[in-house]
Amino acid sequence: MSVKVETSLENLKKRIASLKSAITRYNTKLGTEEEEDYRELIIKRFESTEETAKKLMKSYLDDVGEESSLGAKNLFIKMNEYNFIDSDTWFDMNTDRNKTAHEYDEVFARILVNKVTDTYLLLLENFYFSVVENYK
């Protein structure tokens, strides 16, 4: 495993821990004036964690001699071929992540936070552990 992949793995591990911490704090602020602030924190940390995961994917592809300058769709397809992710669920996650840059309202924010806590965090963790376990 190259230094670049190891560094990307460590960065993703830190981002996931940071996202989990934000979720924990958010859950203690439900129904308070601070709830919205922590919801926004989760969304920002989700954005950075998803971007870090894509950087790891590109580092992995570089490491195995594959083309890595791919858009998200082709990147997910390629990583699906390596059995690290399910590309369909990652398409959905990436679509939601992209929406955060273009549309942001209270309803979308609540829906996204639910998706992050119920689904996307697990996808990110599973990807991390899949790389750790299967790429040495």
PyMOL commands that set and color helices and strands:
alter all, ss='L'
color gray80, all
select helices_A, chain A and resi 3-29+35-63+72-81+87-102+106-134
alter helices_A, ss='H'
color red, helices_A
deselect
rebuild
show_as cartoon
